[in-house]
């Protein structure tokens, strides 16, 4: 079953009086439990595509469907869909500096209305799975870059989303920590059947993905 799809996606930006077409009739389908990578040159529109799929932006034309239902950032329940069905991992972690690790991970569940006790319990389970059990009460500035990205991944997973969208999740990490984070993506995909769409500029890492697209001249290949 397809959990996320984008059909006939077009997106154009105006830049210095010129129209820059970053998406041209782009099509993408992600099945439940599938891990998909998207590669392409810097500035080609990979992040734009991910933002459209994550309901942070809208295409000029085309459709985005989650579990068969058409959605957009203008949808009346877009904020609920993003909280419930979509997990986000960005190149920059966007962790809340005043919250410790378990509080950062629990935040999406608290926003969704879960009790603090249940949210923190679920956060503890994820931190254990991702090898951060010894860092539960540490604050972001007390964690390494790799630990911060694993923390961001745990936060993206806590509401058991249909899909996790990751935008250059290892772009700021050294090769060792980058490999560790990628191993986690593959492990979670394999063990939990978690669906992922991962944007990366690293073709070597993308080649490890079961399915890879290249965004070139506005088209997904």
N, C-alpha and C positions, 0 to 999 in steps of 0.2 A: 504494500500500500504506500502511495506517495504521501509523505508528510509535509513537504514544502515544494512549491513549484512557482516558477516565474515564466510567463508566456508573452512573447512579442514585446519585450521591454525596450522602450526607447527613452533616451535621456539626452538632452542638449543643454549646454551652458553657454551663456554669452560672455565673451572675453575680448575686451578692447574692440568692440564693434563686430567681432566675428562669432559665428555660432560653432561651438566645439561639440561634436557628437561623440559622446562617450559610450553610449549603448545603442546598438542598432539591431532591432529584432532579436534580442537575446532570449534564449530559452534555456531553462535549467529545471531539472526534476531530481529530487532527492527522496529516496525511498526510506521507510522506517529502518533504522539500524545501519544506515549507509554513512560512510565517511567520504567526503568529496573535497578535493583541493582545487583552488582557482589560482592560476599564476598569470603573470603578465608584467610588462615593463612598468616602472614607476610612473604614476600619473595616467595610466591607461583607463582607469575607471573601476578598478577592483573594489575599492572601498565604497564607491557610490553604489555599485551593485549590492554589496552586503547591506548597506544602509536601507536600500529599497526592500530587500528581502526581510529585514528586521523591523520594518515599519517605522524607521526613523526619517525616511524620505519617501517621495512618491515618484514614479516614472511619469514622463510626459504622456505616455500611452502604454497600454499593456496591462496585464493582470498578475497579481500575486495571490496564491492560494495556500492556506495552511489547513491540512487535513481535509482538503476538498472545499473549503469555504473561502470565498474571495474576501480579501482584507486590504486595508491601506492605512496610512498614518492618520487619515481623516475619519476612519471608522470610529463610531461612538464609543466602542470598547477597546480602542487600540492600546490604551495603557494597561488594561487588564490582560490583553492577549500577549503583550510584551512581557508582563510579569509572570504569566502562567505558562505560556507555550514556547517562549524564546529565551535562551540564555546567551549572554554576550561576554566575549573575552576580547579585550582590545590590546593594542601594542603597549599603551600606557595603562597601568593597572586600575587607576581611578578608585583606589581604596580610600576609605575614610580614615584619616590620620588619627582622629580622636577615639576610634574604636579599636579594640584588640582583634586578633585573628578570628576568634569564634563569633564575635559580634558583627564583624564585616560579612562573614559568610551567612549569618542568620538574617541579615537585613532584608533580603527579598521576601522571606517568609513573614517577617514582622509587617512589612508593607502590605502583604496579602491578607493580614488579619490573624495570623497564627499567634498562639500564646507564646510569651517569651521563653517559657520552660521548654515547650516542644521545639521551638525554632533553634534554641541553643543545643538541644539534644541531637537534632538532625545535623546541625553544624559540626558537632563533635564527631559524629559518625563519618562525615565526609572528610574531615581533617585527618582522621585515623587512616582512611582509605588512601589519601593522597600523601601520606607520610609526614604529616605536620602535627601529630599529636603532642609533640614536645614544644610546640610553638603556639599553643592555643591562646595563651594570655599575653603573647608578645604583640607589640604594635607594629604597623607597617615599616616604620623606620628602623626597627630592630631586626628586620628580615632581609635576607639576600634577594637579589633580583629574581632568581629562580623560585625562591619560596614565595615571593609576592605574586608571581604569575600562577603558581599552583593555588594560592589563596584565591586569586581572581577566578580560576577555573572552578574551585569548590563553590564559590558564590554563584557562578553561572548554573551549576547543577542542582542547587538545593531545592528548587521547585519542580524537579523532575520534568524539565521542558521537553517538548517534542523535538526541538532542534537547538543545537548550540552553534552560534555564529562566531567565528574567531578571526579577527582582523590583524594580520601580522603578529601573532601572539608571541613569537620568539625574536622579533625584530630588534629588541634591545638587550638580548641575552648573549653571553659568550657561547662558543660551540658546545661546551659540556652541558651547561644548563639548558641550552636550546634542545639538545638531543633528549635530555631528561623530560622536558615538557612534551615533546613530540611522542615519546614513548608512552606518556600518560594518556594522550589522546587515543592512540592505537589500543592501549589496554582497556580504557573505558568503553571504546567502541566495541571491542571484542567481548568483554565480560558483561557489560550492561546493555549492549545493543543500543547505545546512545548514538543518535544521529548528529553528524557534524558537517558544517561547511567551513573550510579553513582557507583564508586568503594568505598567500605567502609569496615572497619574491625569491625563495630558495628552491630552484628546480630539483636539486638533489633530494631534498626532503619531500617535495611533492611527488617524486617518482615512487616513493614508498606507499602512496595512497592507492587504494583499489580503483579509484576513478579520479581523473584530473582533467580540468578544462584550462585552456589558455584564452585569456581575453585579449584579442588582437584587432585593432581597427574597429573597436566597438562591438565585435562579434565574439561569441563564445564558441571555441573550436574544441 
